[in-house]
């Protein structure tokens, strides 16, 4: 049986540990889904620094990040600023921070060109899509097709919810992502936040028959058994460690999961390394 401790104890230990006692993880740790901050916030630089300090404390080697604007629907000016700032962040933290290109697919060829430029000229590693359109909407198809050609992942904001304080009428759920995976079998799709998108059991089951789709473990909900259920249902090769800014909780749920050490290594870094290695250089 894998080693397991009470998660409340684990979270307290993580929060209390000094930077000098960062966890010695079994191999490289890659956070597949995180964010830096929109620069309209006066504290953006300090907030970004705190993300990196948390990564240091928690033993995270690399973070795959995007920047999102506050407005919805996303404007072209908004996503262009976000990608410019993301490229600058990659230069501030070379080899530590990897960038997702964020676009609104509704801008058609301009969005496609934005993805290609930042992947080919700035070394971005994937695409981040939010809730401007569902992943199954026709507007999104050109982005998914280009991602397949460039051999990069598409990280799709997702959730299967019956209630939200601020409704997202165009939010994708795991069922939409499974359908997109069937339509675009060459595209690597990542369904965001098992623990931040509502009914996680339904969502994990919805991806069972979509072998090219992955799930990331991020989110602020600390329910027991989510990682174990995802590994059992999807297989360890299709689950990616991620934080989405819920740093301690997200590390704790993978460290404390009752899974084998071989599977833990896959989640923490090996699976994302395999995805990143496919990118056309």
LODO-34017 format. One record per residue (C-alpha): residue number from 1; residue in three letters; chain; x, y, z. Coordinates in steps of 0.05 Angstrom, whole numbers, plus 5000, padded with zeros to 4 digits. Example, Ala and Ser with C-alpha at 12.3 -4.5 7.8 and 13.67 -1.06 7.14 Angstrom:
// LODO-34017
<pos: 1 code: ala unit: A xx: 5246 yy: 4910 zz: 5156>
<pos: 2 code: ser unit: A xx: 5273 yy: 4979 zz: 5143>
// end
This chain:
// LODO-34017
<pos: 1 code: unk unit: A xx: 5000 yy: 5000 zz: 5000>
<pos: 2 code: unk unit: A xx: 5026 yy: 5070 zz: 4984>
<pos: 3 code: unk unit: A xx: 5045 yy: 5115 zz: 5043>
<pos: 4 code: unk unit: A xx: 4987 yy: 5161 zz: 5063>
<pos: 5 code: unk unit: A xx: 4977 yy: 5211 zz: 5119>
<pos: 6 code: unk unit: A xx: 4917 yy: 5249 zz: 5142>
<pos: 7 code: unk unit: A xx: 4908 yy: 5307 zz: 5093>
<pos: 8 code: unk unit: A xx: 4893 yy: 5359 zz: 5146>
<pos: 9 code: unk unit: A xx: 4959 yy: 5342 zz: 5178>
<pos: 10 code: unk unit: A xx: 4994 yy: 5344 zz: 5111>
<pos: 11 code: unk unit: A xx: 4966 yy: 5413 zz: 5093>
<pos: 12 code: unk unit: A xx: 4987 yy: 5441 zz: 5160>
<pos: 13 code: unk unit: A xx: 5057 yy: 5413 zz: 5151>
<pos: 14 code: unk unit: A xx: 5063 yy: 5443 zz: 5082>
<pos: 15 code: unk unit: A xx: 5040 yy: 5512 zz: 5105>
<pos: 16 code: unk unit: A xx: 5088 yy: 5511 zz: 5164>
<pos: 17 code: unk unit: A xx: 5150 yy: 5486 zz: 5127>
<pos: 18 code: unk unit: A xx: 5204 yy: 5539 zz: 5114>
<pos: 19 code: unk unit: A xx: 5231 yy: 5550 zz: 5044>
<pos: 20 code: unk unit: A xx: 5295 yy: 5512 zz: 5062>
<pos: 21 code: unk unit: A xx: 5256 yy: 5448 zz: 5074>
<pos: 22 code: unk unit: A xx: 5219 yy: 5444 zz: 5008>
<pos: 23 code: unk unit: A xx: 5194 yy: 5375 zz: 4991>
<pos: 24 code: unk unit: A xx: 5244 yy: 5330 zz: 4955>
<pos: 25 code: unk unit: A xx: 5198 yy: 5304 zz: 4901>
<pos: 26 code: unk unit: A xx: 5209 yy: 5238 zz: 4863>
<pos: 27 code: unk unit: A xx: 5233 yy: 5270 zz: 4798>
<pos: 28 code: unk unit: A xx: 5217 yy: 5335 zz: 4762>
<pos: 29 code: unk unit: A xx: 5152 yy: 5369 zz: 4784>
<pos: 30 code: unk unit: A xx: 5113 yy: 5407 zz: 4731>
<pos: 31 code: unk unit: A xx: 5051 yy: 5448 zz: 4747>
<pos: 32 code: unk unit: A xx: 5009 yy: 5440 zz: 4684>
<pos: 33 code: unk unit: A xx: 4961 yy: 5497 zz: 4699>
<pos: 34 code: unk unit: A xx: 4975 yy: 5562 zz: 4735>
<pos: 35 code: unk unit: A xx: 4970 yy: 5637 zz: 4724>
<pos: 36 code: unk unit: A xx: 5008 yy: 5702 zz: 4729>
<pos: 37 code: unk unit: A xx: 4971 yy: 5767 zz: 4741>
<pos: 38 code: unk unit: A xx: 4939 yy: 5818 zz: 4695>
<pos: 39 code: unk unit: A xx: 4981 yy: 5881 zz: 4698>
<pos: 40 code: unk unit: A xx: 4923 yy: 5928 zz: 4713>
<pos: 41 code: unk unit: A xx: 4928 yy: 5904 zz: 4784>
<pos: 42 code: unk unit: A xx: 4978 yy: 5949 zz: 4820>
<pos: 43 code: unk unit: A xx: 5005 yy: 5890 zz: 4859>
<pos: 44 code: unk unit: A xx: 5016 yy: 5845 zz: 4798>
<pos: 45 code: unk unit: A xx: 5092 yy: 5841 zz: 4804>
<pos: 46 code: unk unit: A xx: 5090 yy: 5824 zz: 4878>
<pos: 47 code: unk unit: A xx: 5034 yy: 5774 zz: 4866>
<pos: 48 code: unk unit: A xx: 5075 yy: 5740 zz: 4812>
<pos: 49 code: unk unit: A xx: 5135 yy: 5737 zz: 4858>
<pos: 50 code: unk unit: A xx: 5092 yy: 5704 zz: 4912>
<pos: 51 code: unk unit: A xx: 5071 yy: 5650 zz: 4862>
<pos: 52 code: unk unit: A xx: 5144 yy: 5634 zz: 4849>
<pos: 53 code: unk unit: A xx: 5161 yy: 5635 zz: 4923>
<pos: 54 code: unk unit: A xx: 5104 yy: 5585 zz: 4936>
<pos: 55 code: unk unit: A xx: 5131 yy: 5541 zz: 4880>
<pos: 56 code: unk unit: A xx: 5199 yy: 5542 zz: 4912>
<pos: 57 code: unk unit: A xx: 5171 yy: 5524 zz: 4980>
<pos: 58 code: unk unit: A xx: 5131 yy: 5467 zz: 4951>
<pos: 59 code: unk unit: A xx: 5184 yy: 5437 zz: 4907>
<pos: 60 code: unk unit: A xx: 5153 yy: 5455 zz: 4839>
<pos: 61 code: unk unit: A xx: 5206 yy: 5459 zz: 4785>
<pos: 62 code: unk unit: A xx: 5166 yy: 5488 zz: 4727>
<pos: 63 code: unk unit: A xx: 5099 yy: 5524 zz: 4721>
<pos: 64 code: unk unit: A xx: 5058 yy: 5525 zz: 4656>
<pos: 65 code: unk unit: A xx: 5023 yy: 5593 zz: 4661>
<pos: 66 code: unk unit: A xx: 4976 yy: 5641 zz: 4625>
<pos: 67 code: unk unit: A xx: 4951 yy: 5710 zz: 4641>
<pos: 68 code: unk unit: A xx: 4876 yy: 5724 zz: 4634>
<pos: 69 code: unk unit: A xx: 4843 yy: 5792 zz: 4628>
<pos: 70 code: unk unit: A xx: 4785 yy: 5813 zz: 4673>
<pos: 71 code: unk unit: A xx: 4735 yy: 5829 zz: 4618>
<pos: 72 code: unk unit: A xx: 4686 yy: 5780 zz: 4586>
<pos: 73 code: unk unit: A xx: 4681 yy: 5769 zz: 4529>
<pos: 74 code: unk unit: A xx: 4755 yy: 5775 zz: 4519>
<pos: 75 code: unk unit: A xx: 4776 yy: 5829 zz: 4470>
<pos: 76 code: unk unit: A xx: 4832 yy: 5822 zz: 4421>
<pos: 77 code: unk unit: A xx: 4870 yy: 5879 zz: 4455>
<pos: 78 code: unk unit: A xx: 4861 yy: 5843 zz: 4521>
<pos: 79 code: unk unit: A xx: 4890 yy: 5776 zz: 4500>
<pos: 80 code: unk unit: A xx: 4947 yy: 5808 zz: 4461>
<pos: 81 code: unk unit: A xx: 4968 yy: 5846 zz: 4524>
<pos: 82 code: unk unit: A xx: 4963 yy: 5781 zz: 4565>
<pos: 83 code: unk unit: A xx: 5009 yy: 5744 zz: 4516>
<pos: 84 code: unk unit: A xx: 5059 yy: 5801 zz: 4513>
<pos: 85 code: unk unit: A xx: 5063 yy: 5802 zz: 4589>
<pos: 86 code: unk unit: A xx: 5068 yy: 5726 zz: 4591>
<pos: 87 code: unk unit: A xx: 5127 yy: 5728 zz: 4545>
<pos: 88 code: unk unit: A xx: 5160 yy: 5779 zz: 4591>
<pos: 89 code: unk unit: A xx: 5147 yy: 5734 zz: 4651>
<pos: 90 code: unk unit: A xx: 5181 yy: 5676 zz: 4615>
<pos: 91 code: unk unit: A xx: 5243 yy: 5719 zz: 4607>
<pos: 92 code: unk unit: A xx: 5241 yy: 5739 zz: 4681>
<pos: 93 code: unk unit: A xx: 5238 yy: 5666 zz: 4701>
<pos: 94 code: unk unit: A xx: 5275 yy: 5628 zz: 4646>
<pos: 95 code: unk unit: A xx: 5265 yy: 5552 zz: 4647>
<pos: 96 code: unk unit: A xx: 5219 yy: 5559 zz: 4707>
<pos: 97 code: unk unit: A xx: 5157 yy: 5590 zz: 4674>
<pos: 98 code: unk unit: A xx: 5128 yy: 5562 zz: 4609>
<pos: 99 code: unk unit: A xx: 5074 yy: 5601 zz: 4573>
<pos: 100 code: unk unit: A xx: 5005 yy: 5584 zz: 4546>
<pos: 101 code: unk unit: A xx: 4979 yy: 5630 zz: 4491>
<pos: 102 code: unk unit: A xx: 4911 yy: 5657 zz: 4513>
<pos: 103 code: unk unit: A xx: 4861 yy: 5676 zz: 4458>
<pos: 104 code: unk unit: A xx: 4788 yy: 5687 zz: 4445>
<pos: 105 code: unk unit: A xx: 4773 yy: 5640 zz: 4385>
<pos: 106 code: unk unit: A xx: 4718 yy: 5688 zz: 4362>
<pos: 107 code: unk unit: A xx: 4771 yy: 5732 zz: 4330>
<pos: 108 code: unk unit: A xx: 4782 yy: 5679 zz: 4276>
<pos: 109 code: unk unit: A xx: 4846 yy: 5685 zz: 4237>
<pos: 110 code: unk unit: A xx: 4874 yy: 5738 zz: 4284>
<pos: 111 code: unk unit: A xx: 4869 yy: 5688 zz: 4342>
<pos: 112 code: unk unit: A xx: 4901 yy: 5632 zz: 4300>
<pos: 113 code: unk unit: A xx: 4958 yy: 5679 zz: 4280>
<pos: 114 code: unk unit: A xx: 4968 yy: 5698 zz: 4353>
<pos: 115 code: unk unit: A xx: 4976 yy: 5625 zz: 4373>
<pos: 116 code: unk unit: A xx: 5024 yy: 5609 zz: 4317>
<pos: 117 code: unk unit: A xx: 5067 yy: 5671 zz: 4330>
<pos: 118 code: unk unit: A xx: 5076 yy: 5659 zz: 4404>
<pos: 119 code: unk unit: A xx: 5090 yy: 5585 zz: 4396>
<pos: 120 code: unk unit: A xx: 5139 yy: 5593 zz: 4338>
<pos: 121 code: unk unit: A xx: 5172 yy: 5658 zz: 4357>
<pos: 122 code: unk unit: A xx: 5168 yy: 5660 zz: 4433>
<pos: 123 code: unk unit: A xx: 5170 yy: 5587 zz: 4452>
<pos: 124 code: unk unit: A xx: 5102 yy: 5581 zz: 4483>
<pos: 125 code: unk unit: A xx: 5082 yy: 5510 zz: 4499>
<pos: 126 code: unk unit: A xx: 5006 yy: 5509 zz: 4490>
<pos: 127 code: unk unit: A xx: 4940 yy: 5545 zz: 4484>
<pos: 128 code: unk unit: A xx: 4894 yy: 5567 zz: 4541>
<pos: 129 code: unk unit: A xx: 4820 yy: 5575 zz: 4525>
<pos: 130 code: unk unit: A xx: 4770 yy: 5603 zz: 4574>
<pos: 131 code: unk unit: A xx: 4694 yy: 5609 zz: 4569>
<pos: 132 code: unk unit: A xx: 4686 yy: 5657 zz: 4510>
<pos: 133 code: unk unit: A xx: 4663 yy: 5596 zz: 4470>
<pos: 134 code: unk unit: A xx: 4653 yy: 5523 zz: 4485>
<pos: 135 code: unk unit: A xx: 4707 yy: 5477 zz: 4460>
<pos: 136 code: unk unit: A xx: 4656 yy: 5445 zz: 4413>
<pos: 137 code: unk unit: A xx: 4635 yy: 5510 zz: 4381>
<pos: 138 code: unk unit: A xx: 4654 yy: 5520 zz: 4308>
<pos: 139 code: unk unit: A xx: 4695 yy: 5582 zz: 4326>
<pos: 140 code: unk unit: A xx: 4743 yy: 5539 zz: 4366>
<pos: 141 code: unk unit: A xx: 4758 yy: 5488 zz: 4312>
<pos: 142 code: unk unit: A xx: 4814 yy: 5527 zz: 4277>
<pos: 143 code: unk unit: A xx: 4852 yy: 5533 zz: 4343>
<pos: 144 code: unk unit: A xx: 4845 yy: 5458 zz: 4356>
<pos: 145 code: unk unit: A xx: 4868 yy: 5443 zz: 4286>
<pos: 146 code: unk unit: A xx: 4929 yy: 5488 zz: 4292>
<pos: 147 code: unk unit: A xx: 4947 yy: 5458 zz: 4360>
<pos: 148 code: unk unit: A xx: 4948 yy: 5389 zz: 4328>
<pos: 149 code: unk unit: A xx: 4995 yy: 5414 zz: 4274>
<pos: 150 code: unk unit: A xx: 5041 yy: 5447 zz: 4324>
<pos: 151 code: unk unit: A xx: 5035 yy: 5387 zz: 4371>
<pos: 152 code: unk unit: A xx: 5018 yy: 5430 zz: 4431>
<pos: 153 code: unk unit: A xx: 4964 yy: 5419 zz: 4485>
<pos: 154 code: unk unit: A xx: 4901 yy: 5460 zz: 4492>
<pos: 155 code: unk unit: A xx: 4883 yy: 5474 zz: 4565>
<pos: 156 code: unk unit: A xx: 4807 yy: 5485 zz: 4568>
<pos: 157 code: unk unit: A xx: 4774 yy: 5519 zz: 4627>
<pos: 158 code: unk unit: A xx: 4719 yy: 5471 zz: 4647>
<pos: 159 code: unk unit: A xx: 4666 yy: 5454 zz: 4699>
<pos: 160 code: unk unit: A xx: 4603 yy: 5414 zz: 4708>
<pos: 161 code: unk unit: A xx: 4563 yy: 5456 zz: 4756>
<pos: 162 code: unk unit: A xx: 4490 yy: 5465 zz: 4774>
<pos: 163 code: unk unit: A xx: 4503 yy: 5532 zz: 4808>
<pos: 164 code: unk unit: A xx: 4553 yy: 5589 zz: 4802>
<pos: 165 code: unk unit: A xx: 4551 yy: 5657 zz: 4835>
<pos: 166 code: unk unit: A xx: 4569 yy: 5687 zz: 4767>
<pos: 167 code: unk unit: A xx: 4541 yy: 5641 zz: 4713>
<pos: 168 code: unk unit: A xx: 4585 yy: 5622 zz: 4654>
<pos: 169 code: unk unit: A xx: 4537 yy: 5605 zz: 4598>
<pos: 170 code: unk unit: A xx: 4593 yy: 5583 zz: 4550>
<pos: 171 code: unk unit: A xx: 4632 yy: 5541 zz: 4599>
<pos: 172 code: unk unit: A xx: 4655 yy: 5473 zz: 4572>
<pos: 173 code: unk unit: A xx: 4648 yy: 5411 zz: 4614>
<pos: 174 code: unk unit: A xx: 4684 yy: 5345 zz: 4608>
<pos: 175 code: unk unit: A xx: 4630 yy: 5319 zz: 4562>
<pos: 176 code: unk unit: A xx: 4644 yy: 5376 zz: 4513>
<pos: 177 code: unk unit: A xx: 4718 yy: 5361 zz: 4517>
<pos: 178 code: unk unit: A xx: 4707 yy: 5287 zz: 4504>
<pos: 179 code: unk unit: A xx: 4666 yy: 5306 zz: 4442>
<pos: 180 code: unk unit: A xx: 4721 yy: 5354 zz: 4418>
<pos: 181 code: unk unit: A xx: 4772 yy: 5298 zz: 4428>
<pos: 182 code: unk unit: A xx: 4731 yy: 5253 zz: 4383>
<pos: 183 code: unk unit: A xx: 4726 yy: 5307 zz: 4330>
<pos: 184 code: unk unit: A xx: 4800 yy: 5325 zz: 4335>
<pos: 185 code: unk unit: A xx: 4837 yy: 5261 zz: 4355>
<pos: 186 code: unk unit: A xx: 4905 yy: 5290 zz: 4340>
<pos: 187 code: unk unit: A xx: 4896 yy: 5348 zz: 4389>
<pos: 188 code: unk unit: A xx: 4919 yy: 5341 zz: 4461>
<pos: 189 code: unk unit: A xx: 4863 yy: 5369 zz: 4504>
<pos: 190 code: unk unit: A xx: 4870 yy: 5383 zz: 4579>
<pos: 191 code: unk unit: A xx: 4806 yy: 5389 zz: 4619>
<pos: 192 code: unk unit: A xx: 4820 yy: 5439 zz: 4674>
<pos: 193 code: unk unit: A xx: 4814 yy: 5431 zz: 4749>
<pos: 194 code: unk unit: A xx: 4784 yy: 5365 zz: 4774>
<pos: 195 code: unk unit: A xx: 4774 yy: 5401 zz: 4841>
<pos: 196 code: unk unit: A xx: 4749 yy: 5468 zz: 4817>
<pos: 197 code: unk unit: A xx: 4695 yy: 5450 zz: 4767>
<pos: 198 code: unk unit: A xx: 4635 yy: 5423 zz: 4805>
<pos: 199 code: unk unit: A xx: 4617 yy: 5349 zz: 4800>
<pos: 200 code: unk unit: A xx: 4686 yy: 5318 zz: 4794>
<pos: 201 code: unk unit: A xx: 4661 yy: 5246 zz: 4793>
<pos: 202 code: unk unit: A xx: 4615 yy: 5259 zz: 4734>
<pos: 203 code: unk unit: A xx: 4671 yy: 5298 zz: 4699>
<pos: 204 code: unk unit: A xx: 4723 yy: 5242 zz: 4706>
<pos: 205 code: unk unit: A xx: 4674 yy: 5190 zz: 4681>
<pos: 206 code: unk unit: A xx: 4657 yy: 5234 zz: 4621>
<pos: 207 code: unk unit: A xx: 4729 yy: 5230 zz: 4597>
<pos: 208 code: unk unit: A xx: 4735 yy: 5154 zz: 4602>
<pos: 209 code: unk unit: A xx: 4725 yy: 5142 zz: 4527>
<pos: 210 code: unk unit: A xx: 4767 yy: 5201 zz: 4504>
<pos: 211 code: unk unit: A xx: 4838 yy: 5173 zz: 4506>
<pos: 212 code: unk unit: A xx: 4872 yy: 5236 zz: 4478>
<pos: 213 code: unk unit: A xx: 4843 yy: 5280 zz: 4533>
<pos: 214 code: unk unit: A xx: 4876 yy: 5293 zz: 4600>
<pos: 215 code: unk unit: A xx: 4851 yy: 5319 zz: 4667>
<pos: 216 code: unk unit: A xx: 4890 yy: 5366 zz: 4712>
<pos: 217 code: unk unit: A xx: 4885 yy: 5360 zz: 4788>
<pos: 218 code: unk unit: A xx: 4880 yy: 5434 zz: 4805>
<pos: 219 code: unk unit: A xx: 4826 yy: 5469 zz: 4844>
<pos: 220 code: unk unit: A xx: 4810 yy: 5495 zz: 4914>
<pos: 221 code: unk unit: A xx: 4762 yy: 5439 zz: 4933>
<pos: 222 code: unk unit: A xx: 4797 yy: 5390 zz: 4979>
<pos: 223 code: unk unit: A xx: 4750 yy: 5330 zz: 4972>
<pos: 224 code: unk unit: A xx: 4778 yy: 5262 zz: 4990>
<pos: 225 code: unk unit: A xx: 4791 yy: 5212 zz: 4936>
<pos: 226 code: unk unit: A xx: 4791 yy: 5255 zz: 4873>
<pos: 227 code: unk unit: A xx: 4862 yy: 5237 zz: 4851>
<pos: 228 code: unk unit: A xx: 4852 yy: 5163 zz: 4867>
<pos: 229 code: unk unit: A xx: 4786 yy: 5162 zz: 4828>
<pos: 230 code: unk unit: A xx: 4818 yy: 5197 zz: 4768>
<pos: 231 code: unk unit: A xx: 4876 yy: 5149 zz: 4766>
<pos: 232 code: unk unit: A xx: 4831 yy: 5088 zz: 4773>
<pos: 233 code: unk unit: A xx: 4782 yy: 5113 zz: 4720>
<pos: 234 code: unk unit: A xx: 4827 yy: 5145 zz: 4668>
<pos: 235 code: unk unit: A xx: 4894 yy: 5113 zz: 4683>
<pos: 236 code: unk unit: A xx: 4954 yy: 5149 zz: 4712>
<pos: 237 code: unk unit: A xx: 4981 yy: 5169 zz: 4644>
<pos: 238 code: unk unit: A xx: 4923 yy: 5217 zz: 4633>
<pos: 239 code: unk unit: A xx: 4924 yy: 5256 zz: 4698>
<pos: 240 code: unk unit: A xx: 4968 yy: 5319 zz: 4706>
<pos: 241 code: unk unit: A xx: 4989 yy: 5353 zz: 4770>
<pos: 242 code: unk unit: A xx: 4967 yy: 5426 zz: 4770>
<pos: 243 code: unk unit: A xx: 4951 yy: 5482 zz: 4819>
<pos: 244 code: unk unit: A xx: 4912 yy: 5539 zz: 4786>
<pos: 245 code: unk unit: A xx: 4938 yy: 5583 zz: 4843>
<pos: 246 code: unk unit: A xx: 4912 yy: 5536 zz: 4897>
<pos: 247 code: unk unit: A xx: 4983 yy: 5517 zz: 4912>
<pos: 248 code: unk unit: A xx: 4986 yy: 5481 zz: 4979>
<pos: 249 code: unk unit: A xx: 4920 yy: 5445 zz: 4970>
<pos: 250 code: unk unit: A xx: 4939 yy: 5421 zz: 4901>
<pos: 251 code: unk unit: A xx: 5007 yy: 5395 zz: 4922>
<pos: 252 code: unk unit: A xx: 4977 yy: 5362 zz: 4984>
<pos: 253 code: unk unit: A xx: 4924 yy: 5324 zz: 4946>
<pos: 254 code: unk unit: A xx: 4976 yy: 5290 zz: 4901>
<pos: 255 code: unk unit: A xx: 5027 yy: 5279 zz: 4957>
<pos: 256 code: unk unit: A xx: 4974 yy: 5249 zz: 5001>
<pos: 257 code: unk unit: A xx: 4938 yy: 5207 zz: 4948>
<pos: 258 code: unk unit: A xx: 4935 yy: 5132 zz: 4959>
<pos: 259 code: unk unit: A xx: 4968 yy: 5115 zz: 4893>
<pos: 260 code: unk unit: A xx: 5033 yy: 5080 zz: 4876>
<pos: 261 code: unk unit: A xx: 5099 yy: 5119 zz: 4874>
<pos: 262 code: unk unit: A xx: 5104 yy: 5101 zz: 4800>
<pos: 263 code: unk unit: A xx: 5037 yy: 5134 zz: 4787>
<pos: 264 code: unk unit: A xx: 5054 yy: 5194 zz: 4831>
<pos: 265 code: unk unit: A xx: 5117 yy: 5207 zz: 4789>
<pos: 266 code: unk unit: A xx: 5074 yy: 5205 zz: 4726>
<pos: 267 code: unk unit: A xx: 5025 yy: 5256 zz: 4754>
<pos: 268 code: unk unit: A xx: 5077 yy: 5303 zz: 4782>
<pos: 269 code: unk unit: A xx: 5119 yy: 5311 zz: 4720>
<pos: 270 code: unk unit: A xx: 5129 yy: 5252 zz: 4673>
<pos: 271 code: unk unit: A xx: 5062 yy: 5259 zz: 4638>
<pos: 272 code: unk unit: A xx: 5072 yy: 5334 zz: 4624>
<pos: 273 code: unk unit: A xx: 5144 yy: 5322 zz: 4603>
<pos: 274 code: unk unit: A xx: 5118 yy: 5273 zz: 4551>
<pos: 275 code: unk unit: A xx: 5067 yy: 5324 zz: 4526>
<pos: 276 code: unk unit: A xx: 5119 yy: 5380 zz: 4522>
<pos: 277 code: unk unit: A xx: 5168 yy: 5335 zz: 4484>
<pos: 278 code: unk unit: A xx: 5119 yy: 5329 zz: 4426>
<pos: 279 code: unk unit: A xx: 5121 yy: 5404 zz: 4410>
<pos: 280 code: unk unit: A xx: 5151 yy: 5421 zz: 4343>
<pos: 281 code: unk unit: A xx: 5213 yy: 5463 zz: 4356>
// end
